[in-house]
Amino acid sequence: MSTNILKGKRGIIFGALNSQSIAWKVAERAHEEGAKFVLTNAPIAMRMGEINTLAEKTGSEIIPADATNLEDLDNLVTQSVEKLGGKIDFVLHSIGMSPNVRKGKHYTENDYRYYMQTMDVSAISLHKTLATCMKHDALSEWGSVIALSYIAAQRIFPDYNDMADAKSLLESIARSFGYHYGIKKKVRINTISQSPTVTTAGQGIKGFNEFINFSEQMSPLGNAPALACADYCIALFSDLTKYVTMQNLFHDGGFATTGVTQEVIEKFGD
Ligand SMILES: NC(=O)c1ccc[n+]([C@@H]2O[C@H](COP(=O)([O-])OP(=O)(O)OC[C@H]3O[C@@H](n4cnc5c(N)ncnc54)[C@H](O)[C@@H]3O)[C@@H](O)[C@H]2O)c1
């Protein structure tokens, strides 16, 4: 259902890899709600080509950018303002990747070069994006930036490995930059801590299928689907949430504040 709540708004959406991606759903919903935006992803991800379908469907341009590369970000931000015809009202940072997870490393034996890459791609890229936007004064007043996080930032989920550390850093960057950008331009910056969701990044985590079932049973409302996450992003991009900033917002069906559910406790009966 569309209410045109983003009519006239301009955005940049990072991270749509395929139709399962959370960013893909956000782009579809933002389009339905009347926004114009640029789609971006790492040049290597473009090779799969699926993003072209999304660009066509939403009438968007694609500007490739490795989110760890400042030159790429400079080009992305300046080109986006030019192509969209004005300052940017919303940015979605939907980026995550850990070479340690990919290579099946144990947290206690992680490779430190990979570890730095995890931090750079999954967390510092948010800082780089915001710094680039600030340098070019590319975000509108009351603009809204969202990065996607996960509860492993606060609680231990062993197989999430160094992505947990990256998410803690990501949430901290959202708070710190949220302060500075808030003072300077009234830009709001938040993270959404999303339920486990079946996507390419999600499925990279060991034991993901068991984990998603556990999480489902531990959430009074069940796991939040990707489309519901997209709806939440739209709400936060809109003008109806103008004073929400520097928050980590759980979008998880109640998982974060549930100690145990009856369904789970019954599994431990005689
Ligand atoms: N799937 C889940 O269970 C889940 C849960 C909570 C949070 N998240 C977060 O949601 C976000 C989106 O992930 P997703 O689940 O939609 O998976 P996804 O694999 O579809 O998206 C991850 C994206 O990151 C992009 N990316 C990787 N390296 C990059 C780089 N150097 N520059 C630019 N882009 C790069 C990938 O190309 C991909 O499009 C991530 O931050 C992820 O950690 C996912």
The ligand as a Tripos MOL2 file, in Angstrom:
@<TRIPOS>MOLECULE
LIG
   44    48     1     0     0
SMALL
NO_CHARGES

@<TRIPOS>ATOM
      1 N1         20.2340  -11.0800    6.9490 N.am      1 LIG1
      2 C1         20.2160  -10.9520    8.2520 C.2       1 LIG1
      3 O1         19.9410  -11.8980    9.0030 O.2       1 LIG1
      4 C2         20.5170   -9.6090    8.8650 C.ar      1 LIG1
      5 C3         20.1020   -9.3520   10.1900 C.ar      1 LIG1
      6 C4         20.4130   -8.1240   10.7500 C.ar      1 LIG1
      7 C5         21.1260   -7.1990   10.0220 C.ar      1 LIG1
      8 N2         21.5220   -7.4880    8.7390 N.ar      1 LIG1
      9 C6         22.3000   -6.5050    8.0090 C.3       1 LIG1
     10 O2         21.5700   -6.0340    6.9040 O.3       1 LIG1
     11 C7         22.4960   -5.5030    5.9540 C.3       1 LIG1
     12 C8         22.1500   -6.0140    4.5640 C.3       1 LIG1
     13 O3         22.3950   -7.3740    4.4730 O.3       1 LIG1
     14 P1         21.4110   -8.4090    3.7800 P.3       1 LIG1
     15 O4         20.9950   -9.3920    4.8270 O.co2     1 LIG1
     16 O5         20.3740   -7.7130    3.0020 O.co2     1 LIG1
     17 O6         22.4020   -9.2180    2.8100 O.3       1 LIG1
     18 P2         22.9750   -8.9320    1.3380 P.3       1 LIG1
     19 O7         24.0730   -9.9120    1.1670 O.co2     1 LIG1
     20 O8         21.8790   -8.9550    0.3590 O.co2     1 LIG1
     21 O9         23.5680   -7.4440    1.4350 O.3       1 LIG1
     22 C9         24.8780   -7.1380    1.8480 C.3       1 LIG1
     23 C10        25.3890   -6.1270    0.8450 C.3       1 LIG1
     24 O10        26.6640   -5.5870    1.2140 O.3       1 LIG1
     25 C11        27.3120   -5.2800   -0.0350 C.3       1 LIG1
     26 N3         28.7330   -5.0120    0.1350 N.ar      1 LIG1
     27 C12        29.6860   -5.8660    0.5940 C.ar      1 LIG1
     28 N4         30.9050   -5.2710    0.5390 N.ar      1 LIG1
     29 C13        30.6990   -3.9990    0.0620 C.ar      1 LIG1
     30 C14        31.5610   -2.9090   -0.2180 C.ar      1 LIG1
     31 N5         32.8800   -2.9750   -0.0020 N.pl3     1 LIG1
     32 N6         31.0120   -1.7640   -0.7150 N.ar      1 LIG1
     33 C15        29.6730   -1.6680   -0.9470 C.ar      1 LIG1
     34 N7         28.8160   -2.6810   -0.6920 N.ar      1 LIG1
     35 C16        29.3240   -3.8390   -0.1990 C.ar      1 LIG1
     36 C17        27.0340   -6.5570   -0.8340 C.3       1 LIG1
     37 O11        27.3480   -6.4200   -2.1980 O.3       1 LIG1
     38 C18        25.5700   -6.7460   -0.5590 C.3       1 LIG1
     39 O12        24.7760   -6.0490   -1.4980 O.3       1 LIG1
     40 C19        23.8930   -5.8790    6.4500 C.3       1 LIG1
     41 O13        24.4450   -4.7860    7.1690 O.3       1 LIG1
     42 C20        23.5850   -7.0190    7.3810 C.3       1 LIG1
     43 O14        24.6050   -7.2160    8.3430 O.3       1 LIG1
     44 C21        21.2110   -8.6690    8.1410 C.ar      1 LIG1
@<TRIPOS>BOND
     1     1     2 1
     2     2     3 2
     3     2     4 1
     4     4     5 ar
     5     4    44 ar
     6     5     6 ar
     7     6     7 ar
     8     7     8 ar
     9     8     9 1
    10     8    44 ar
    11     9    10 1
    12     9    42 1
    13    10    11 1
    14    11    12 1
    15    11    40 1
    16    12    13 1
    17    13    14 1
    18    14    15 2
    19    14    16 1
    20    14    17 1
    21    17    18 1
    22    18    19 2
    23    18    20 1
    24    18    21 1
    25    21    22 1
    26    22    23 1
    27    23    24 1
    28    23    38 1
    29    24    25 1
    30    25    26 1
    31    25    36 1
    32    26    27 ar
    33    26    35 ar
    34    27    28 ar
    35    28    29 ar
    36    29    30 ar
    37    29    35 ar
    38    30    31 1
    39    30    32 ar
    40    32    33 ar
    41    33    34 ar
    42    34    35 ar
    43    36    37 1
    44    36    38 1
    45    38    39 1
    46    40    41 1
    47    40    42 1
    48    42    43 1
@<TRIPOS>SUBSTRUCTURE
     1 LIG1         1 GROUP 0 **** ****
